[in-house]
Amino acid sequence: MTVGSRKTVLVTGGAGYVGSHCCKEFHRNGWQVVCIDNLSRGRVEAVKWGPLVIGDIADSEIVDATIATHRPDLIAHFAAYAYVGESVAAPHIYYDNNICRTNSLLNSARSVLEKPIPVLFSSTCATYGHPVQPLIDERHPQWPINPYGWSKLVIERMLSDYAVAYGLPSIALRYFNAAGADPDGEIGEVHHPETHAIPLAIEASLTDDGPFSVFGTDFNTPDGSAIRDYIHVTDLASAHVLAAERLLAGDRRAEVYNLGTGRGTSVLEMISAVRRATQRDVPVSMAPRRAGDPALLIADASLARSVLGWEPTNSSIDQIMMTALQWRLRAEA
Ligand SMILES: NC(=O)c1ccc[n+]([C@@H]2O[C@H](COP(=O)([O-])OP(=O)(O)OC[C@H]3O[C@@H](n4cnc5c(N)ncnc54)[C@H](O)[C@@H]3O)[C@@H](O)[C@H]2O)c1
C-alpha cells in the first residue's frame, strides 16, 4: 500500500542472503518492507527492516491474506532453492519449490488485488549454460546445464506468459556471482552448507578445517583457473530499487537485465585477494574440473547501465573480500 509517498514491497525470501540485503536497500530508499519466508534456508535475525510473515510462497491462504493486508505495490521474489549440485542430485525439489511454488505466488500476484502486482524476480546466469561468446548479454542463447538453471528459465517464461495473458509486469534480474556483505556488518552471507567460493576460501584461510579446492587448473584462461564475474550484494540491491522504480513508472512487460560487472576474476586471483584481506595464507588443493563448470562467465550488463541507470560501485574484488571477511569475523565474535 502506498502510504503518503511510501511504497510497499513484499519480499519473498527476505530472510536469505540476497533478499535481506535488498530489504535494507529498499528501506533506505523509503520503501515499506514486508517479508514472507518459510525459513527453510533463511535466518530470522536477517529480517530487520519490516515485519516477517513466516510462511511458504505456495500457501495461498497466507500469501493472499498478506497481500490483502499490506496491498504491496511490488513483489520482489527471491524465495528459491539455489544450489546447483543439489539440483542435479534432487531435481524434484527444485521443480517443486522453484517452479510450482512460484506459479502459486504469481497466481496470487495477478488475482488478489484489483490489478496485477508487478514482480521483480531473481534470475541467474545459470540460465545461459555454456557461454558461446566471452561476454554474455541478455540475447545470449539460454540452454541451462543443470535443473537449477532450468527452473529459473521456466520462471522467466512464466513471467512472459503472465505478462501477455494477465498484463502482469515484471523484471527478471539475472545475477552473476553474488558476493560480499553489508558494509555496516548488519547482515551477510550464510548458507548451509556453504558452497560459494569466497566464504569457503576465507574459511580455509582462517581455520584449520582443510584446504580450499580449486576445481580445474587447465582451463583456457591466462592462469588456467576458471573466471567468474563477482558482483557485490549491495550493488545487486541498488539494481533492485532502480528496477522497482522502473516497474512502477510504466506499463512494463517482462523485461530482463543482466547484473554483473563485466570484469572477470580468476579463482587464483580471488585467492590472492583473500590473502591480501586476511593477511594469512590460503591452503589450496588442486582438483579436476567439475562437470558443467564453464571456463568463463562474465556479464555484459550494459543494458542495466543504460536503461536502469545502474552502476556497480562496490564490486572490486578487494571491496567484496573486505566486507565478506568483516562479516565472517563478526559471526565469530
Ligand atoms: N547467491 C547467488 O550468487 C545467486 C546468484 C544468482 C541468483 N540467485 C537467486 O537469488 C535468490 C536468493 O538467493 P540467496 O543466495 O539469497 O539464497 P538463500 O537461500 O540465502 O535465500 C533464499 C530464501 O528463500 C526462502 N525460501 C525458499 N523457498 C521458500 C518457499 N517455498 N517459501 C518461502 N520462502 C522460501 C529461504 O528460507 C531463504 O530465506 C534465489 O532466487 C537465487 O536463485 C542467487
The ligand as a Gaussian input file, in Angstrom:
#p B3LYP/6-31G(d) Opt

LIG

0 1
 N       23.570000     -16.144000      -4.296000
 C       23.847000     -16.043000      -5.600000
 O       25.017000     -15.954000      -6.016000
 C       22.722000     -16.006000      -6.606000
 C       23.051000     -15.893000      -7.967000
 C       22.012000     -15.867000      -8.897000
 C       20.682000     -15.917000      -8.472000
 N       20.407000     -16.048000      -7.156000
 C       18.993000     -16.123000      -6.749000
 O       18.756000     -15.166000      -5.726000
 C       17.767000     -15.640000      -4.811000
 C       18.302000     -15.552000      -3.406000
 O       19.486000     -16.353000      -3.293000
 P       20.256000     -16.446000      -1.910000
 O       21.667000     -16.783000      -2.187000
 O       19.928000     -15.244000      -1.093000
 O       19.547000     -17.730000      -1.267000
 P       19.135000     -18.016000       0.262000
 O       18.953000     -19.483000       0.378000
 O       20.066000     -17.320000       1.172000
 O       17.697000     -17.302000       0.376000
 C       16.508000     -17.882000      -0.112000
 C       15.418000     -17.632000       0.910000
 O       14.177000     -18.123000       0.392000
 C       13.497000     -18.832000       1.430000
 N       12.612000     -19.806000       0.755000
 C       12.975000     -20.821000      -0.074000
 N       11.891000     -21.457000      -0.536000
 C       10.805000     -20.832000       0.000000
 C        9.399000     -21.026000      -0.108000
 N        8.884000     -22.007000      -0.851000
 N        8.576000     -20.180000       0.574000
 C        9.080000     -19.190000       1.359000
 N       10.409000     -18.966000       1.492000
 C       11.264000     -19.784000       0.816000
 C       14.599000     -19.461000       2.265000
 O       14.180000     -19.782000       3.575000
 C       15.657000     -18.350000       2.233000
 O       15.463000     -17.430000       3.302000
 C       17.414000     -17.057000      -5.253000
 O       16.238000     -16.993000      -6.024000
 C       18.606000     -17.454000      -6.124000
 O       18.228000     -18.390000      -7.102000
 C       21.391000     -16.092000      -6.198000

